[in-house]
Amino acid sequence: LRRWAGKQIDARALTDAARLAGRHRMKVKLYQIIGYPDETDGDVEEFTRLARTLASHARVTVTLSPFVPKPSTPLAKEEAPSRKRIKMLVSRLKKALRGVQVQPVSWREARLEYLMDLHPDEASAQICSGQTTDAAALLAHLERVHTRARSH
């Protein structure tokens, strides 16, 4: 998955870095995007093995962020993962990484980011006009806009 996502660093280099960080009592932070369109169980298992290996050398914190397709990227037309899928992945990774600090990013925050990227003019209009004063209301509004846009 690292190669597919364009990440050039390999597991050995990461392990060497964790070993060095551990010797100097430094913390290691891993940021992992979960819910890629073609992500497999093998990808999740590979990340789990890597995180556990790094944690054997240093204190590790893993931040799990839901995949958010970005405009003008090769994955722009992909759908964001469902709440159910993200919840399942977070649960699975927390269980597999017991003893490692795991911090999931809120699915709601990721969903809002996704919808704001898809409908920037609508999001801006809502925010600038003062019609939407909190994230939950903006998310609900953009979900309606998105549903209408998909039905046309």
N, C-alpha and C positions, 0 to 999 in steps of 0.2 A: 504494500500500500504506500510506503514511503516513496518508492521509485515512481509509482503511478502519480502521486501528488507532487512530484518534482523535487522531493527532498533528497539531496545528494549524500547526506551523512549516513554512515552505516552503523550497525549495532556495535561493532567493535570499537569504533571511535567514541560512541556514546558511553560505552562501558569504561573505557580508559578515562574519559572525562569525569565520570562518577567516582571512579577509584581515586583520582586526584582530588576531587572535591571532598570526598570522605576523609582523606588523610589530613586535610586542612580544616576539617569540621565545617565545611560549607554545605548549604542545602542545594538540592537539585530540584528544579521545577520542570515538569513535563506538561506540555500543552497538546492535547490530542483532540482532533475533530472526530466526532462519531456520527454515524448515520450517512456516510457517503453512499451515493446511489448503488454502486457495485460492491460495497463492503461485504465480506464473507465472514463466516465463523472463524475461518483460518486467520483472517486479518486481525480479528479481535484477540484470538489466542496468541498470535505473534506479538501484539502490543502488550498483552498481559505478561508474557515471558520476559520481554524487554524491561518493562517497569519493575518486575520482581528482581531481575538481575541487577538493575541500577540501584534498587533499594537495599540490596545486599552489600553495597559499597558506601552508600551515603543516605542521609535523610532525604526522602523524595516526597514531593507534593505533585499530584496529578490533577490537572484541570481538564475536565471533559466539556467540550463545546459542541453543541449540535451543528451539523453541516448547514451552512446558509449559502445557497447559490448566489453569486455576485454578478451583476451586469458586466458585460464586456469580458467575460472569462469563458473558457471552454465549457464550463458547467452551468452557464447562466440559464439555460432552458430546463434544467432539472428541477424536480419538485423537492422542496424541503422535506425532511423525514417527519413522519407522524409523531405525535406526542407518545403514543403507545410504543413505537419503536425506540424512541429515545429513553423512555422510562425503563424498558426492558434492557437496553444496553447499559444504562447507568447501574441498574440493579446487578446485572451480571458482572460488570467490572468491579463494583464495590465488593462483591462477594469474593471474586478471584484475587483482589488486591488487599485482602484483610491485612491490617498492620501498616498499610501505606495510606497516607492522607489523600483522600479523593474529594475533589471539589467540583461538583457538576455546575455548569452554567444553566440557568433557568431556561427551560424550553420556551416559556412565554417570551422571554427577552429575545431569544433567537428567532422566534416566529414574528415578533414585532419588527425586528431588523430585516427579516426576509420580505415582509409585506411593505415596509417603507422603501426598500430597494426596488420592489416591483411597481409601486404606486407613489413615487416621490412627490408629484404635484398634488395629489390628494392629501398626502400626509402633511405637506407644507401648508396647504390651505387650512386644514383643520387646526394645526398648531398656531399659525399666525393669526387666524381669525378669533382665536380664543374659544372656539366651539368645543374643543377637546382640551381638558385640563389635566388629565392623568393618563398613564400608560394603558390601563385597562380599558378605558373608553376609546382610546385611539386604536387599540388592538381590535376591539369589537367593530368599530367603524370600518377599519381596513379589511377585516374578514368579510364584511358585507360587500365592500367594493370589489374584493378579489372574487367572491362568489359570482357576482354579476358579470365581471369581466370574463370569467371562465365559461359562462353559459352562452356568451355571444360568439 
